Amino acid sequence: MTAPTTATRTRGREAAQALAAEMSKLVSLPATWLTLGGTLVVNLILAVAFTVAGLQGSTGTKSAVDIGLASISYAQAGFVILGVLTACSEYIGGQIRTTLTAMPRRALQFTAKHLALAIVVCPAAAITAASGVVLTAGVLGDTAAPVTSGRVVGALSGVTAYLALTALISAAVGALVRRTLAAVVVLLGYFFIVGPLLRDRTPAAKYLPDTAGFAMWFPVADDASAVTPAQGALLLTAWTVALIVFVVIGYRRWDM
Amino acid sequence: MRALAAEASKLASLPTVWIAMAAGVLVPSVIAAITASSTRSTITRGAATVAGADTGYQELAFGVVGAITLGVVAISSEYSTESAESGGGRQITTSLTAVPARLRFLLAKISAVAIAAAVLAIIASGTTMGVIHVVLGEHAPAMGADDVPRLAGVVCYWVYTALLAFGITVLTRHGVIPLAVLIANTSVVTVTYLLTKITPLANYLPDMAGVRMFIRRLADNTAEISPLTGGLVMTAWVAVLLVIAAVAFTRRDA
């Protein structure tokens, strides 16, 4: 008679299954698609508004990339909301208990959730940003100032990375706060009010996540002390990783 | 009166309301402290002689984020569904059982929001102006009889914005969208401000008209609207929205 063998899965298989579970949860949430679709539509409407303003000459630039991406500073609200919803939907109605019963390794589950979010957000951000630029270029037509394809690719990849990292930061804050509205107030209050105000008033603000992230794609004045796009990307990534690590440590130690 | 007391008690027990209160007081006063200290160094260097007339008021226009949050959560909390193990109910059904007259319920809620927003605005104005006077010292713009209607304008603007947020949320029954739209529109360069670049009519949108009650000089804006006209335009917007909200609320299913 042989002893019953317990089937164990390898760490790699466990991680793959966790990622598949988190992907399934994220794409089956209607709010995900409503948020992404709404953000795309709002971004296109704002891009039209900026283009009309650009045709009247009040934006100070004729570059289709700069005008087409100007609306992103508002459309980022959609990505903040998506990040918060991803994290906080677990806490509506106690889904978190089921989640942690199925995936007791909290750090793995948390990482899988953020990875799934990044997988969904990256293409969505690229489509949102590119559609705004294409629309603006189409409307401006021949009146647009010429831009090099390198600048277009650089700006679009910068925007995509910025929006994805912003969504990850929002998910981490959402996991920390656990209440959708409170997290949305804190994050939007920072990204739309406190961040821009500090940017105008204190030089040290250029190291904060939103301003450093803006350097990745927003044309800044030529200034020796300004943050370059690469430095901005590095700073924003560092902020994101630091925040996620901080939240993971708390997530493992606290009650759910 | 008891309905009002009940609504006030509900507001005071919402954690998000306290976040709103903290944001409403801290955002304008901390930003005012940073602005005032940089103004102070400009003055001591001799580059400027006096602080601008809008010192403090500019910051109070951003602090309205507290009033927005207050107005939104006051009603969105009624509609949030509880977890399945606590019955999956919504507070609105309990509220309407206790106060079956819908208009009376809505009026009590509107009054509670208006009172809370007014109190928040008074505290925020007091701390913001106090911070500016402490930091700037003798360089601070003198407070005179002229400032009384302007500070009243701040309170008015905050109360109206809270009611605007409240009215929109009554219609959407969910807080995230109104919160996102309204906070995004409180940004340094607001969407409504961009619209004034396209059409001058946008100067009569509620927030653009409302800030005229206390801001004297808007950057790059030539439209002249007196504080009184601005206040009346915003009153009209709020009144229309609240009437629509009341009609919808009394006629539809809870």
Interface residues (C-beta under 8 A of the other chain):
Chain A: L46 A49 F50 V52 A53 Q56 S58 S73 Y74 A77 G78 V80 I81 L85 I92 G93 G94 R179 T180 L181 A182 V184 V185 V186 L188 G189 F192 I193 V194 P196 L197 L198 D200 R201 T202
Chain B: P15 T16 I19 A20 A23 V27 I31 I34 T35 S38 F62 V65 T69 V72 V73 S76 T81 E82 S83 A84 E85 G88 G175 V176 L179 A180 I183 A184 T186 S187 V188 V189 V191 L194 L195 K197 I198
